[in-house]
Amino acid sequence: MSFEVLKQYFPSDTPRFLFDPVSCHQIDPLKEQLIRIGFDPVVISVQRHEYEVLDVTAFARALVYTPVIFEIRDRGGVDPEEIVKELANAFKKEFGSSPMRYPMQAILFETEKRKALNISAFANRKNILI
């Protein structure tokens, strides 16, 4: 939702800071990439929680005044507080207010890098198939 509000103000060059952390929601491609580069086993868990947000405007402001504020200021032409108000209104419309019930989830990947097999340690042994 934050990315969509930012896109209203910057349609051709939308700040990406808030988009990138939440764009990795597809589990299988990430899992396959981890396995492909040598991480195994991969244990995945999804943690869901619904938060009560008492001050929706403060919540919206906390999202805008992250490092995304530098992207907003670099692009110029928009008062960040205007984005805060628009974002707060979008949250209230979608999730209510007094308090707003905001769902979030985290996808946790636990894994270890496989140790590389030291072929040279076995080179002088007999009966080793490589």
C-alpha positions as CSV (number, residue, x, y, z in Angstrom):
1,M,0.0,0.0,0.0
2,S,2.8,2.4,0.8
3,F,4.4,1.8,-2.6
4,E,1.0,2.5,-4.3
5,V,0.6,5.8,-2.5
6,L,4.2,6.8,-3.4
7,K,3.5,5.9,-7.0
8,Q,0.6,8.5,-7.0
9,Y,3.2,11.2,-6.3
10,F,6.1,9.8,-8.4
11,P,4.5,7.7,-11.2
12,S,7.6,7.5,-13.4
13,D,10.3,7.3,-10.7
14,T,8.7,5.8,-7.6
15,P,10.9,5.6,-4.5
16,R,11.7,1.9,-4.0
17,F,12.9,1.7,-0.4
18,L,9.5,0.5,1.0
19,F,8.9,-1.8,-2.0
20,D,12.1,-3.8,-2.0
21,P,11.7,-5.3,1.5
22,V,8.2,-6.5,0.8
23,S,8.7,-7.7,-2.8
24,C,10.3,-11.0,-1.9
25,H,7.1,-12.7,-0.9
26,Q,7.3,-15.7,-3.3
27,I,8.9,-18.5,-1.2
28,D,9.9,-21.0,-3.9
29,P,12.1,-18.8,-6.1
30,L,14.1,-17.7,-3.1
31,K,14.4,-21.2,-1.8
32,E,15.5,-22.5,-5.2
33,Q,18.1,-19.7,-5.5
34,L,19.5,-20.5,-2.0
35,I,19.8,-24.2,-2.9
36,R,21.4,-23.4,-6.3
37,I,24.1,-21.3,-4.6
38,G,24.9,-24.0,-2.1
39,F,22.7,-23.4,0.9
40,D,21.2,-26.7,2.2
41,P,19.0,-27.6,4.0
42,V,16.6,-24.6,3.8
43,V,13.9,-24.4,6.6
44,I,11.2,-21.9,5.9
45,S,8.6,-20.6,8.3
46,V,5.9,-17.9,7.9
47,Q,5.2,-15.8,11.0
48,R,1.9,-13.9,10.9
49,H,0.7,-11.2,13.3
50,E,-2.0,-8.6,13.4
51,Y,-1.0,-5.3,15.1
52,E,-3.3,-2.8,16.7
53,V,-2.2,0.7,15.6
54,L,-3.7,3.4,17.8
55,D,-2.3,6.4,15.9
56,V,-2.6,5.7,12.2
57,T,-1.0,9.0,11.2
58,A,2.0,8.4,13.4
59,F,2.3,4.9,11.8
60,A,2.2,6.4,8.3
61,R,4.7,9.0,9.3
62,A,7.1,6.3,10.6
63,L,7.0,4.7,7.2
64,V,7.6,7.9,5.3
65,Y,10.4,9.1,7.5
66,T,12.5,6.0,6.9
67,P,15.3,6.2,4.4
68,V,12.5,6.6,1.8
69,I,12.5,10.3,2.9
70,F,15.8,10.7,1.1
71,E,14.3,9.4,-2.1
72,I,11.3,11.7,-1.7
73,R,13.5,14.8,-1.1
74,D,15.8,13.9,-4.0
75,R,12.8,13.9,-6.3
76,G,11.4,17.1,-4.8
77,G,8.1,18.8,-5.5
78,V,6.1,17.1,-2.8
79,D,5.9,17.9,0.9
80,P,6.5,14.6,2.8
81,E,3.6,15.4,5.2
82,E,1.2,15.4,2.2
83,I,2.3,11.8,1.6
84,V,1.9,11.0,5.3
85,K,-1.8,12.2,5.2
86,E,-2.5,10.3,2.0
87,L,-1.0,7.1,3.4
88,A,-2.9,7.5,6.7
89,N,-6.2,7.9,4.7
90,A,-5.4,4.8,2.6
91,F,-4.7,2.8,5.8
92,K,-7.9,3.9,7.5
93,K,-9.9,3.1,4.4
94,E,-8.4,-0.4,4.1
95,F,-7.9,-1.4,7.7
96,G,-10.2,0.9,9.8
97,S,-9.1,3.1,12.7
98,S,-9.4,3.4,16.5
99,P,-7.5,1.1,16.5
100,M,-6.4,0.1,13.0
101,R,-5.8,-3.7,12.8
102,Y,-2.7,-4.0,10.5
103,P,-1.7,-7.5,9.4
104,M,1.9,-8.3,8.8
105,Q,3.9,-11.4,8.1
106,A,7.6,-12.3,8.0
107,I,9.0,-15.2,6.0
108,L,12.1,-16.6,7.8
109,F,14.7,-18.6,5.9
110,E,17.1,-20.7,8.0
111,T,20.0,-22.3,6.2
112,E,23.7,-23.1,6.2
113,K,26.2,-23.0,3.4
114,R,27.4,-26.4,2.5
115,K,31.1,-26.9,3.0
116,A,33.0,-27.4,-0.2
117,L,34.5,-30.8,-0.7
118,N,38.2,-30.7,-0.7
119,I,39.0,-32.9,-3.7
120,S,42.8,-32.5,-3.3
121,A,42.7,-34.2,0.2
122,F,41.4,-37.4,-1.5
123,A,43.6,-37.2,-4.6
124,N,46.3,-39.5,-3.2
125,R,43.9,-42.2,-2.0
126,K,43.2,-45.3,-3.9
127,N,39.7,-46.5,-4.9
128,I,38.3,-43.0,-5.1
129,L,35.9,-42.2,-8.0
130,I,35.8,-38.6,-9.0
